[in-house]
Amino acid sequence: MPERRRTPTLPARLTDRLPARLTALRTPADPGFWRSPVRGARFTAVLGMVLLAGLTLVFVTGLLSYAAYNPDLDPVNDKTPGKGWLGFYLFAWPTGPHWLYRLTQGLHVTVGIVLVPVLLAKLWSVVPRLFALPPARSVGHALERLSVLLLVGGALFQFITGLLNIQLDYLFPGSFYTLHFYGAWVFLAGFVTHVALKLPQAVRVLRSGGIPRGGPGSPTAPDPLTAPDPLTAPDTLAAPDPLPATLSRRGALVMVGAGSLLLLITSAGRSFDGPLRRIALLTPRGGTDQGPGPNAFQVNKTAAAVRITPADTGERWRLTVRGPAGELRFSRAELLAMEQHTAALPIACVEGWSTSDQLWRGVRLSDLAALAGYPDSPPDVFVESLQRSGSFRKAALRDNQVRDGRSLLALEVNGAPLSPDHGYPARIIVPAAPGVLNTKWVETLTFGEL
C-alpha cells in the first residue's frame, strides 16, 4: 500500500508561520500587546498640557454659568438641591458687561467641543496603563490610579452629557442641570489630584525633549510618583515591540489638531451672525436660515412647543404686577403708553448659542417696581410666564438686575412688535443674564418677598 501523507494540524501550521515571539498568548496587561509606534511619553505630555489649559477654562466658565443663574436667590433658579458647601463661591451675578454670559458660556461650550479629539487621543495614548498589573504597586500608585478613575469617568460623563444637551438629546436620567453640576465636582477631584501628581513629570518630559524608549513590561518598572529623571528613565508609554511606523507622532498631533479645528469651524458659528452661523452644522442653533425681518434671530422654545396660543396672548391678556401697592393689572396698550426705553442686548443660551445685540424697547423693570410700591430701591422680582409646563417657566431676578436701566419688560424688538416665538405680548430682557432668565410670555411680576 502507498504510504499516506500526514497533514499537519492547524495549530502546527500556524506555529510554523508565526514568529516565535507571537506564539504566546498576549493580553492587554502585557505591554507587548500594545504595538503602536505613536505612543510615547512626549506625545502624551503634549496632549496633557493642552487638556490642562482647555479643561481648566471649561471648568471655570462652567462655574460662572452656574453662578449666572443666581441659584442662591430662589429655589426656582436652583436645580441642585442640597449643594451645600459646593456653592461656596457663589456671588451676585453682575449685569455688565452686557455680553458677559455670551462670552463665558460660548467659551464653555465651544472649547469643550474643540477638546473632544484631544481628550480621545489622550485616553488612547495612556490606555496600556489602564490594564497594567498589579493594579497598585504602592500607596502613591494607588492614589494615582484612583485619580485616573475619577478623571476619566468624570471627563467622559461631562463631555457626553454636555454634547447631548447641546444637541437637545436628553437621553440621560434626571435633570441635566443637576447631573452636570455634581459631575463637574467629581471630575475636578480627579483632575486636581492627577495634575498634582503628573504635571511635574510632564514638564520635565517636554523640557528634556522626550524620554528614551525602554521596556515598560517589567514588574520592577518605576513607580510614576518616584520615577528618576526622565533623561535616564525608560519611556513606559512607548511600545517595547512597535509595528513599522505609518505616521509620526508629530503627524498624529497634526491630525488631532485638524479634528479640533474642524469642530471649531462647524460649531463656533452659532454665536456669530453671517456666514459663520450658516456653517455651524453640528449645532441645532446654527446652520439654519432664520428668514428676514426684525424677529429673524434664534429662539430656544417656540410658542407652539409650549402650547402658547393666540387666545393666551390676545386682547384678554393682562400683566399682573404685585408689591406693597397691591395688585395692578395692565394691558399691552397701557404698557405701550408708559415711558419707553431701548437697550441693545444679546440673547445667550446655556447650550452655547447666542445672538448679536438686538434693539429691545419696552418698560424698565425699575419703573414697574416703582408702581408696585418700591420707588427708591427696587428689590428682587419673581417672574411667571404663561407657559404652564417645562423648566424655567418661573424665574427670579436679583435687585441689581432690576435696578439696571437696560433691564426691560420688552414689548418690541428691532422696531417691530415681538413675534409669538420671541415672547409676545411681553418678555424680560436683562443684560448678561442666561437666556432662560429672560422669561417670555410674561404674565406676573411679583416684586420683593424673595
Secondary structure by P-SEA (a helix, b strand, c coil): ccbbbbbbcaaaaaaaacccccccccccccccccccccccaaaaaaaaaaaaaaaaaaaaaaaaaaaaacccccccccccccccccccccccccccccaaaaaaaaaaaaaaaaaaaaaaaaaaaaccccccccccccaaaaaaaaaaaaaaaaaaaaaaaaaaaaaccccccccaaaaaaaaaaaaaaaaaaaaaacaaaaaaaaaaccccccccccccccccccccccccccccccccccccccccaaaaaaaaaaaaaaaaaaccccccccccccccccccccccccccccccccccccccccccccccccccbbbbbbccccbbbbcaaaaaacbbbbbbbbbbccccccccbbbbbcccaaaaaaaacccccccbbbbbcccccccccccccccccccccccccccccccccccccccccbbbbbcccccccccccccbbbcccc
